[in-house]
Amino acid sequence: VPRFYASTQTCHICGHKEPKTKALSIRKWTCPECKAMHDRDVNAAINILSKGKTLLPSVA
Ligand SMILES: [Zn+2]
């Protein structure tokens, strides 16, 4: 995963980026676009997973 990819800040449902979630104290946040609730660690894992499949299509 590229270092510049803000996985913890990105809604995996609608792709909205929420910069304030980069604060380590924020573990859960609600996407203002699609109203989905995200646990930052789970959201990061999902985003990394989907990003990884995009970067390495042969693995999937
Ligand atoms: Zn969203």
N, CA, C, O and the ligand as a Tripos MOL2 file, in Angstrom:
@<TRIPOS>MOLECULE
protein
  241   239    61     0     0
PROTEIN
NO_CHARGES

@<TRIPOS>ATOM
      1 N           0.8460   -1.1940    0.0000 N.3       1 VAL1
      2 CA          0.0000    0.0000    0.0000 C.3       1 VAL1
      3 C           0.8850    1.2480    0.0000 C.2       1 VAL1
      4 O           1.7630    1.3870    0.8510 O.2       1 VAL1
      5 N           0.6580    2.1420   -0.9390 N.am      2 PRO2
      6 CA          1.4350    3.3840   -0.9820 C.3       2 PRO2
      7 C           1.2790    4.1890    0.3020 C.2       2 PRO2
      8 O           0.1940    4.2370    0.8800 O.2       2 PRO2
      9 N           2.3490    4.8110    0.7410 N.am      3 ARG3
     10 CA          2.3430    5.5370    1.9940 C.3       3 ARG3
     11 C           1.3750    6.7240    1.9530 C.2       3 ARG3
     12 O           0.8400    7.1230    2.9870 O.2       3 ARG3
     13 N           1.1530    7.2760    0.7840 N.am      4 PHE4
     14 CA          0.2970    8.4510    0.6830 C.3       4 PHE4
     15 C          -1.1940    8.0980    0.7100 C.2       4 PHE4
     16 O          -2.0490    8.9770    0.8190 O.2       4 PHE4
     17 N          -1.4910    6.8050    0.6110 N.am      5 TYR5
     18 CA         -2.8880    6.4220    0.6090 C.3       5 TYR5
     19 C          -3.4570    6.4570    2.0210 C.2       5 TYR5
     20 O          -3.0450    5.6820    2.8850 O.2       5 TYR5
     21 N          -4.4040    7.3590    2.2510 N.am      6 ALA6
     22 CA         -4.9340    7.5750    3.5900 C.3       6 ALA6
     23 C          -6.0270    6.5620    3.9080 C.2       6 ALA6
     24 O          -7.2130    6.8900    3.9010 O.2       6 ALA6
     25 N          -5.6190    5.3410    4.1850 N.am      7 SER7
     26 CA         -6.5930    4.2750    4.3450 C.3       7 SER7
     27 C          -7.5230    4.4650    5.5320 C.2       7 SER7
     28 O          -8.7050    4.1310    5.4630 O.2       7 SER7
     29 N          -6.9870    5.0020    6.6230 N.am      8 THR8
     30 CA         -7.8380    5.1660    7.7960 C.3       8 THR8
     31 C          -8.8090    6.3230    7.6270 C.2       8 THR8
     32 O          -9.7690    6.4450    8.3870 O.2       8 THR8
     33 N          -8.5680    7.1640    6.6460 N.am      9 GLN9
     34 CA         -9.3800    8.3610    6.4800 C.3       9 GLN9
     35 C         -10.4150    8.2140    5.3670 C.2       9 GLN9
     36 O         -11.1760    9.1420    5.0920 O.2       9 GLN9
     37 N         -10.4380    7.0710    4.7440 N.am     10 THR10
     38 CA        -11.2930    6.9160    3.5740 C.3      10 THR10
     39 C         -12.4580    5.9650    3.8410 C.2      10 THR10
     40 O         -12.2640    4.8540    4.3350 O.2      10 THR10
     41 N         -13.6570    6.4100    3.5100 N.am     11 CYS11
     42 CA        -14.8420    5.5610    3.6060 C.3      11 CYS11
     43 C         -14.7740    4.5100    2.5020 C.2      11 CYS11
     44 O         -14.6710    4.8400    1.3210 O.2      11 CYS11
     45 N         -14.8320    3.2520    2.8980 N.am     12 HIS12
     46 CA        -14.7110    2.1870    1.9010 C.3      12 HIS12
     47 C         -16.0220    1.9600    1.1550 C.2      12 HIS12
     48 O         -16.0720    1.1880    0.1980 O.2      12 HIS12
     49 N         -17.0780    2.6320    1.5930 N.am     13 ILE13
     50 CA        -18.3810    2.4810    0.9380 C.3      13 ILE13
     51 C         -18.5530    3.4900   -0.1910 C.2      13 ILE13
     52 O         -18.9190    3.1290   -1.3100 O.2      13 ILE13
     53 N         -18.2840    4.7670    0.1170 N.am     14 CYS14
     54 CA        -18.4980    5.7950   -0.9070 C.3      14 CYS14
     55 C         -17.1910    6.4730   -1.3400 C.2      14 CYS14
     56 O         -17.1860    7.2510   -2.2940 O.2      14 CYS14
     57 N         -16.0800    6.1800   -0.6430 N.am     15 GLY15
     58 CA        -14.7920    6.7430   -1.0170 C.3      15 GLY15
     59 C         -14.5290    8.1270   -0.4630 C.2      15 GLY15
     60 O         -13.5240    8.7550   -0.7960 O.2      15 GLY15
     61 N         -15.4310    8.6050    0.3840 N.am     16 HIS16
     62 CA        -15.2470    9.9240    0.9710 C.3      16 HIS16
     63 C         -14.0390    9.9450    1.8950 C.2      16 HIS16
     64 O         -13.8400    9.0130    2.6750 O.2      16 HIS16
     65 N         -13.2210   11.0090    1.8140 N.am     17 LYS17
     66 CA        -12.0830   11.1520    2.7040 C.3      17 LYS17
     67 C         -12.4260   12.1050    3.8400 C.2      17 LYS17
     68 O         -12.9030   13.2160    3.6100 O.2      17 LYS17
     69 N         -12.1800   11.6620    5.0570 N.am     18 GLU18
     70 CA        -12.4770   12.4460    6.2540 C.3      18 GLU18
     71 C         -11.1800   12.7220    7.0010 C.2      18 GLU18
     72 O         -10.7660   11.9150    7.8340 O.2      18 GLU18
     73 N         -10.5250   13.8590    6.7170 N.am     19 PRO19
     74 CA         -9.1960   14.1530    7.2650 C.3      19 PRO19
     75 C          -9.1290   14.1330    8.7830 C.2      19 PRO19
     76 O          -8.0820   13.8000    9.3400 O.2      19 PRO19
     77 N         -10.1970   14.4740    9.4620 N.am     20 LYS20
     78 CA        -10.1280   14.5580   10.9190 C.3      20 LYS20
     79 C          -9.9460   13.1870   11.5810 C.2      20 LYS20
     80 O          -9.5820   13.1070   12.7550 O.2      20 LYS20
     81 N         -10.1950   12.1240   10.8400 N.am     21 THR21
     82 CA        -10.0500   10.7950   11.4240 C.3      21 THR21
     83 C          -8.5930   10.3700   11.5660 C.2      21 THR21
     84 O          -8.3070    9.3130   12.1290 O.2      21 THR21
     85 N          -7.6790   11.1800   11.0630 N.am     22 LYS22
     86 CA         -6.2700   10.8170   11.2010 C.3      22 LYS22
     87 C          -5.7840   10.9560   12.6410 C.2      22 LYS22
     88 O          -4.7250   10.4350   12.9920 O.2      22 LYS22
     89 N          -6.5470   11.6520   13.4700 N.am     23 ALA23
     90 CA         -6.1980   11.7380   14.8830 C.3      23 ALA23
     91 C          -6.2920   10.3560   15.5210 C.2      23 ALA23
     92 O          -7.3030    9.6670   15.3850 O.2      23 ALA23
     93 N          -5.2390    9.9630   16.2100 N.am     24 LEU24
     94 CA         -5.1830    8.6140   16.7730 C.3      24 LEU24
     95 C          -6.2350    8.3990   17.8520 C.2      24 LEU24
     96 O          -6.6000    7.2610   18.1500 O.2      24 LEU24
     97 N          -6.7160    9.4730   18.4310 N.am     25 SER25
     98 CA         -7.7100    9.3480   19.4890 C.3      25 SER25
     99 C          -9.0840    8.9770   18.9370 C.2      25 SER25
    100 O          -9.9480    8.5000   19.6720 O.2      25 SER25
    101 N          -9.2790    9.2000   17.6330 N.am     26 ILE26
    102 CA        -10.5640    8.8710   17.0170 C.3      26 ILE26
    103 C         -10.5240    7.4390   16.4890 C.2      26 ILE26
    104 O          -9.8240    7.1410   15.5220 O.2      26 ILE26
    105 N         -11.2770    6.5690   17.1290 N.am     27 ARG27
    106 CA        -11.2770    5.1700   16.7290 C.3      27 ARG27
    107 C         -12.5000    4.8400   15.8610 C.2      27 ARG27
    108 O         -12.4840    3.8960   15.0720 O.2      27 ARG27
    109 N         -13.5390    5.6280   16.0250 N.am     28 LYS28
    110 CA        -14.7360    5.3890   15.2200 C.3      28 LYS28
    111 C         -15.2330    6.7130   14.6660 C.2      28 LYS28
    112 O         -15.1390    7.7490   15.3240 O.2      28 LYS28
    113 N         -15.7590    6.6700   13.4570 N.am     29 TRP29
    114 CA        -16.2700    7.8920   12.8600 C.3      29 TRP29
    115 C         -17.4290    7.5550   11.9390 C.2      29 TRP29
    116 O         -17.5740    6.4220   11.4800 O.2      29 TRP29
    117 N         -18.2490    8.5650   11.6780 N.am     30 THR30
    118 CA        -19.3840    8.3750   10.7910 C.3      30 THR30
    119 C         -19.1580    9.1590    9.5100 C.2      30 THR30
    120 O         -18.8690   10.3550    9.5540 O.2      30 THR30
    121 N         -19.2870    8.5010    8.3820 N.am     31 CYS31
    122 CA        -19.0980    9.1630    7.1060 C.3      31 CYS31
    123 C         -20.2260   10.1670    6.8650 C.2      31 CYS31
    124 O         -21.3980    9.7940    6.9220 O.2      31 CYS31
    125 N         -19.8950   11.4340    6.5970 N.am     32 PRO32
    126 CA        -20.9100   12.4560    6.3750 C.3      32 PRO32
    127 C         -21.6230   12.2870    5.0340 C.2      32 PRO32
    128 O         -22.6830   12.8750    4.8220 O.2      32 PRO32
    129 N         -21.0650   11.5070    4.1450 N.am     33 GLU33
    130 CA        -21.6540   11.3230    2.8260 C.3      33 GLU33
    131 C         -22.7010   10.2140    2.8170 C.2      33 GLU33
    132 O         -23.8250   10.4130    2.3560 O.2      33 GLU33
    133 N         -22.3200    9.0380    3.3350 N.am     34 CYS34
    134 CA        -23.2310    7.8960    3.2640 C.3      34 CYS34
    135 C         -23.7200    7.4560    4.6350 C.2      34 CYS34
    136 O         -24.4770    6.4920    4.7490 O.2      34 CYS34
    137 N         -23.2850    8.1690    5.6900 N.am     35 LYS35
    138 CA        -23.7270    7.9280    7.0620 C.3      35 LYS35
    139 C         -23.3020    6.5680    7.5990 C.2      35 LYS35
    140 O         -23.8510    6.0910    8.5930 O.2      35 LYS35
    141 N         -22.3410    5.9520    6.9560 N.am     36 ALA36
    142 CA        -21.8500    4.6700    7.4440 C.3      36 ALA36
    143 C         -20.9350    4.8890    8.6460 C.2      36 ALA36
    144 O         -20.1650    5.8490    8.6760 O.2      36 ALA36
    145 N         -21.0180    4.0110    9.6250 N.am     37 MET37
    146 CA        -20.1190    4.1010   10.7600 C.3      37 MET37
    147 C         -18.8910    3.2370   10.5110 C.2      37 MET37
    148 O         -18.9940    2.1140   10.0180 O.2      37 MET37
    149 N         -17.7230    3.7820   10.8610 N.am     38 HIS38
    150 CA        -16.4780    3.0710   10.6170 C.3      38 HIS38
    151 C         -15.6310    2.9800   11.8740 C.2      38 HIS38
    152 O         -15.4150    3.9680   12.5760 O.2      38 HIS38
    153 N         -15.1630    1.7860   12.1370 N.am     39 ASP39
    154 CA        -14.0710    1.6290   13.0730 C.3      39 ASP39
    155 C         -12.8040    1.8450   12.2700 C.2      39 ASP39
    156 O         -12.6150    1.2220   11.2250 O.2      39 ASP39
    157 N         -11.9310    2.7250   12.7490 N.am     40 ARG40
    158 CA        -10.8060    3.1240   11.9000 C.3      40 ARG40
    159 C          -9.8860    1.9530   11.5450 C.2      40 ARG40
    160 O          -9.3360    1.9110   10.4440 O.2      40 ARG40
    161 N          -9.7180    1.0080   12.4640 N.am     41 ASP41
    162 CA         -8.8470   -0.1240   12.1730 C.3      41 ASP41
    163 C          -9.4750   -1.0690   11.1580 C.2      41 ASP41
    164 O          -8.8030   -1.5460   10.2440 O.2      41 ASP41
    165 N         -10.7640   -1.3350   11.3220 N.am     42 VAL42
    166 CA        -11.4660   -2.2030   10.3820 C.3      42 VAL42
    167 C         -11.5340   -1.5420    9.0170 C.2      42 VAL42
    168 O         -11.3200   -2.1930    7.9940 O.2      42 VAL42
    169 N         -11.8310   -0.2540    9.0000 N.am     43 ASN43
    170 CA        -11.9190    0.4770    7.7430 C.3      43 ASN43
    171 C         -10.5810    0.4710    7.0010 C.2      43 ASN43
    172 O         -10.5350    0.3300    5.7790 O.2      43 ASN43
    173 N          -9.5030    0.6250    7.7590 N.am     44 ALA44
    174 CA         -8.1730    0.6080    7.1560 C.3      44 ALA44
    175 C          -7.8760   -0.7550    6.5500 C.2      44 ALA44
    176 O          -7.3230   -0.8560    5.4550 O.2      44 ALA44
    177 N          -8.2510   -1.7990    7.2770 N.am     45 ALA45
    178 CA         -7.9980   -3.1490    6.7890 C.3      45 ALA45
    179 C          -8.7670   -3.4200    5.5010 C.2      45 ALA45
    180 O          -8.2340   -4.0160    4.5650 O.2      45 ALA45
    181 N         -10.0120   -2.9810    5.4590 N.am     46 ILE46
    182 CA        -10.8350   -3.1920    4.2750 C.3      46 ILE46
    183 C         -10.2670   -2.4100    3.0940 C.2      46 ILE46
    184 O         -10.1990   -2.9200    1.9760 O.2      46 ILE46
    185 N          -9.8650   -1.1790    3.3490 N.am     47 ASN47
    186 CA         -9.3080   -0.3560    2.2870 C.3      47 ASN47
    187 C          -7.9850   -0.8990    1.7720 C.2      47 ASN47
    188 O          -7.7270   -0.8860    0.5690 O.2      47 ASN47
    189 N          -7.1550   -1.3710    2.6770 N.am     48 ILE48
    190 CA         -5.8730   -1.9520    2.2710 C.3      48 ILE48
    191 C          -6.1150   -3.2130    1.4590 C.2      48 ILE48
    192 O          -5.4260   -3.4680    0.4700 O.2      48 ILE48
    193 N          -7.0890   -3.9950    1.8770 N.am     49 LEU49
    194 CA         -7.4160   -5.2300    1.1790 C.3      49 LEU49
    195 C          -7.8740   -4.9430   -0.2490 C.2      49 LEU49
    196 O          -7.3930   -5.5610   -1.1990 O.2      49 LEU49
    197 N          -8.8020   -4.0090   -0.3920 N.am     50 SER50
    198 CA         -9.3130   -3.6920   -1.7160 C.3      50 SER50
    199 C          -8.2570   -3.0150   -2.5700 C.2      50 SER50
    200 O          -8.2120   -3.2110   -3.7840 O.2      50 SER50
    201 N          -7.4020   -2.2130   -1.9320 N.am     51 LYS51
    202 CA         -6.3220   -1.5430   -2.6490 C.3      51 LYS51
    203 C          -5.2870   -2.5670   -3.1060 C.2      51 LYS51
    204 O          -4.7390   -2.4760   -4.2040 O.2      51 LYS51
    205 N          -5.0350   -3.5430   -2.2330 N.am     52 GLY52
    206 CA         -4.0780   -4.5870   -2.5700 C.3      52 GLY52
    207 C          -4.5350   -5.4050   -3.7690 C.2      52 GLY52
    208 O          -3.7260   -5.7630   -4.6260 O.2      52 GLY52
    209 N          -5.8160   -5.6980   -3.8310 N.am     53 LYS53
    210 CA         -6.3570   -6.4550   -4.9530 C.3      53 LYS53
    211 C          -6.2500   -5.6480   -6.2410 C.2      53 LYS53
    212 O          -6.0340   -6.2000   -7.3200 O.2      53 LYS53
    213 N          -6.4040   -4.3320   -6.1090 N.am     54 THR54
    214 CA         -6.3000   -3.4830   -7.2840 C.3      54 THR54
    215 C          -4.8630   -3.4510   -7.7990 C.2      54 THR54
    216 O          -4.6180   -3.4640   -9.0060 O.2      54 THR54
    217 N          -3.9170   -3.4090   -6.8560 N.am     55 LEU55
    218 CA         -2.5160   -3.3230   -7.2410 C.3      55 LEU55
    219 C          -1.9800   -4.6700   -7.7070 C.2      55 LEU55
    220 O          -1.0910   -4.7320   -8.5560 O.2      55 LEU55
    221 N          -2.5310   -5.7560   -7.1420 N.am     56 LEU56
    222 CA         -2.0590   -7.0800   -7.4810 C.3      56 LEU56
    223 C          -3.2110   -7.9610   -7.9450 C.2      56 LEU56
    224 O          -3.6220   -8.8670   -7.2190 O.2      56 LEU56
    225 N          -3.7320   -7.7170   -9.1240 N.am     57 PRO57
    226 CA         -4.9080   -8.4500   -9.6010 C.3      57 PRO57
    227 C          -4.6540   -9.9460   -9.7340 C.2      57 PRO57
    228 O          -5.5930  -10.7380   -9.6610 O.2      57 PRO57
    229 N          -3.4260  -10.3350   -9.9260 N.am     58 SER58
    230 CA         -3.1270  -11.7430  -10.1150 C.3      58 SER58
    231 C          -3.2860  -12.5470   -8.8260 C.2      58 SER58
    232 O          -3.4620  -13.7640   -8.8640 O.2      58 SER58
    233 N          -3.2220  -11.8580   -7.6840 N.am     59 VAL59
    234 CA         -3.3600  -12.5210   -6.3990 C.3      59 VAL59
    235 C          -4.8100  -12.9240   -6.1550 C.2      59 VAL59
    236 O          -5.0890  -13.9980   -5.6240 O.2      59 VAL59
    237 N          -5.7200  -12.0520   -6.5480 N.am     60 ALA60
    238 CA         -7.1340  -12.3120   -6.3310 C.3      60 ALA60
    239 C          -7.6120  -13.3600   -7.3280 C.2      60 ALA60
    240 O          -8.7860  -13.7290   -7.3200 O.2      60 ALA60
    241 ZN        -19.1570    6.9910    3.0050 Zn       61 ZN61
@<TRIPOS>BOND
     1     1     2 1
     2     2     3 1
     3     3     4 2
     4     3     5 am
     5     5     6 1
     6     6     7 1
     7     7     8 2
     8     7     9 am
     9     9    10 1
    10    10    11 1
    11    11    12 2
    12    11    13 am
    13    13    14 1
    14    14    15 1
    15    15    16 2
    16    15    17 am
    17    17    18 1
    18    18    19 1
    19    19    20 2
    20    19    21 am
    21    21    22 1
    22    22    23 1
    23    23    24 2
    24    23    25 am
    25    25    26 1
    26    26    27 1
    27    27    28 2
    28    27    29 am
    29    29    30 1
    30    30    31 1
    31    31    32 2
    32    31    33 am
    33    33    34 1
    34    34    35 1
    35    35    36 2
    36    35    37 am
    37    37    38 1
    38    38    39 1
    39    39    40 2
    40    39    41 am
    41    41    42 1
    42    42    43 1
    43    43    44 2
    44    43    45 am
    45    45    46 1
    46    46    47 1
    47    47    48 2
    48    47    49 am
    49    49    50 1
    50    50    51 1
    51    51    52 2
    52    51    53 am
    53    53    54 1
    54    54    55 1
    55    55    56 2
    56    55    57 am
    57    57    58 1
    58    58    59 1
    59    59    60 2
    60    59    61 am
    61    61    62 1
    62    62    63 1
    63    63    64 2
    64    63    65 am
    65    65    66 1
    66    66    67 1
    67    67    68 2
    68    67    69 am
    69    69    70 1
    70    70    71 1
    71    71    72 2
    72    71    73 am
    73    73    74 1
    74    74    75 1
    75    75    76 2
    76    75    77 am
    77    77    78 1
    78    78    79 1
    79    79    80 2
    80    79    81 am
    81    81    82 1
    82    82    83 1
    83    83    84 2
    84    83    85 am
    85    85    86 1
    86    86    87 1
    87    87    88 2
    88    87    89 am
    89    89    90 1
    90    90    91 1
    91    91    92 2
    92    91    93 am
    93    93    94 1
    94    94    95 1
    95    95    96 2
    96    95    97 am
    97    97    98 1
    98    98    99 1
    99    99   100 2
   100    99   101 am
   101   101   102 1
   102   102   103 1
   103   103   104 2
   104   103   105 am
   105   105   106 1
   106   106   107 1
   107   107   108 2
   108   107   109 am
   109   109   110 1
   110   110   111 1
   111   111   112 2
   112   111   113 am
   113   113   114 1
   114   114   115 1
   115   115   116 2
   116   115   117 am
   117   117   118 1
   118   118   119 1
   119   119   120 2
   120   119   121 am
   121   121   122 1
   122   122   123 1
   123   123   124 2
   124   123   125 am
   125   125   126 1
   126   126   127 1
   127   127   128 2
   128   127   129 am
   129   129   130 1
   130   130   131 1
   131   131   132 2
   132   131   133 am
   133   133   134 1
   134   134   135 1
   135   135   136 2
   136   135   137 am
   137   137   138 1
   138   138   139 1
   139   139   140 2
   140   139   141 am
   141   141   142 1
   142   142   143 1
   143   143   144 2
   144   143   145 am
   145   145   146 1
   146   146   147 1
   147   147   148 2
   148   147   149 am
   149   149   150 1
   150   150   151 1
   151   151   152 2
   152   151   153 am
   153   153   154 1
   154   154   155 1
   155   155   156 2
   156   155   157 am
   157   157   158 1
   158   158   159 1
   159   159   160 2
   160   159   161 am
   161   161   162 1
   162   162   163 1
   163   163   164 2
   164   163   165 am
   165   165   166 1
   166   166   167 1
   167   167   168 2
   168   167   169 am
   169   169   170 1
   170   170   171 1
   171   171   172 2
   172   171   173 am
   173   173   174 1
   174   174   175 1
   175   175   176 2
   176   175   177 am
   177   177   178 1
   178   178   179 1
   179   179   180 2
   180   179   181 am
   181   181   182 1
   182   182   183 1
   183   183   184 2
   184   183   185 am
   185   185   186 1
   186   186   187 1
   187   187   188 2
   188   187   189 am
   189   189   190 1
   190   190   191 1
   191   191   192 2
   192   191   193 am
   193   193   194 1
   194   194   195 1
   195   195   196 2
   196   195   197 am
   197   197   198 1
   198   198   199 1
   199   199   200 2
   200   199   201 am
   201   201   202 1
   202   202   203 1
   203   203   204 2
   204   203   205 am
   205   205   206 1
   206   206   207 1
   207   207   208 2
   208   207   209 am
   209   209   210 1
   210   210   211 1
   211   211   212 2
   212   211   213 am
   213   213   214 1
   214   214   215 1
   215   215   216 2
   216   215   217 am
   217   217   218 1
   218   218   219 1
   219   219   220 2
   220   219   221 am
   221   221   222 1
   222   222   223 1
   223   223   224 2
   224   223   225 am
   225   225   226 1
   226   226   227 1
   227   227   228 2
   228   227   229 am
   229   229   230 1
   230   230   231 1
   231   231   232 2
   232   231   233 am
   233   233   234 1
   234   234   235 1
   235   235   236 2
   236   235   237 am
   237   237   238 1
   238   238   239 1
   239   239   240 2
@<TRIPOS>SUBSTRUCTURE
     1 VAL1         2 RESIDUE 1 A VAL
     2 PRO2         6 RESIDUE 1 A PRO
     3 ARG3        10 RESIDUE 1 A ARG
     4 PHE4        14 RESIDUE 1 A PHE
     5 TYR5        18 RESIDUE 1 A TYR
     6 ALA6        22 RESIDUE 1 A ALA
     7 SER7        26 RESIDUE 1 A SER
     8 THR8        30 RESIDUE 1 A THR
     9 GLN9        34 RESIDUE 1 A GLN
    10 THR10       38 RESIDUE 1 A THR
    11 CYS11       42 RESIDUE 1 A CYS
    12 HIS12       46 RESIDUE 1 A HIS
    13 ILE13       50 RESIDUE 1 A ILE
    14 CYS14       54 RESIDUE 1 A CYS
    15 GLY15       58 RESIDUE 1 A GLY
    16 HIS16       62 RESIDUE 1 A HIS
    17 LYS17       66 RESIDUE 1 A LYS
    18 GLU18       70 RESIDUE 1 A GLU
    19 PRO19       74 RESIDUE 1 A PRO
    20 LYS20       78 RESIDUE 1 A LYS
    21 THR21       82 RESIDUE 1 A THR
    22 LYS22       86 RESIDUE 1 A LYS
    23 ALA23       90 RESIDUE 1 A ALA
    24 LEU24       94 RESIDUE 1 A LEU
    25 SER25       98 RESIDUE 1 A SER
    26 ILE26      102 RESIDUE 1 A ILE
    27 ARG27      106 RESIDUE 1 A ARG
    28 LYS28      110 RESIDUE 1 A LYS
    29 TRP29      114 RESIDUE 1 A TRP
    30 THR30      118 RESIDUE 1 A THR
    31 CYS31      122 RESIDUE 1 A CYS
    32 PRO32      126 RESIDUE 1 A PRO
    33 GLU33      130 RESIDUE 1 A GLU
    34 CYS34      134 RESIDUE 1 A CYS
    35 LYS35      138 RESIDUE 1 A LYS
    36 ALA36      142 RESIDUE 1 A ALA
    37 MET37      146 RESIDUE 1 A MET
    38 HIS38      150 RESIDUE 1 A HIS
    39 ASP39      154 RESIDUE 1 A ASP
    40 ARG40      158 RESIDUE 1 A ARG
    41 ASP41      162 RESIDUE 1 A ASP
    42 VAL42      166 RESIDUE 1 A VAL
    43 ASN43      170 RESIDUE 1 A ASN
    44 ALA44      174 RESIDUE 1 A ALA
    45 ALA45      178 RESIDUE 1 A ALA
    46 ILE46      182 RESIDUE 1 A ILE
    47 ASN47      186 RESIDUE 1 A ASN
    48 ILE48      190 RESIDUE 1 A ILE
    49 LEU49      194 RESIDUE 1 A LEU
    50 SER50      198 RESIDUE 1 A SER
    51 LYS51      202 RESIDUE 1 A LYS
    52 GLY52      206 RESIDUE 1 A GLY
    53 LYS53      210 RESIDUE 1 A LYS
    54 THR54      214 RESIDUE 1 A THR
    55 LEU55      218 RESIDUE 1 A LEU
    56 LEU56      222 RESIDUE 1 A LEU
    57 PRO57      226 RESIDUE 1 A PRO
    58 SER58      230 RESIDUE 1 A SER
    59 VAL59      234 RESIDUE 1 A VAL
    60 ALA60      238 RESIDUE 1 A ALA
    61 ZN61       241 GROUP 0 **** ****
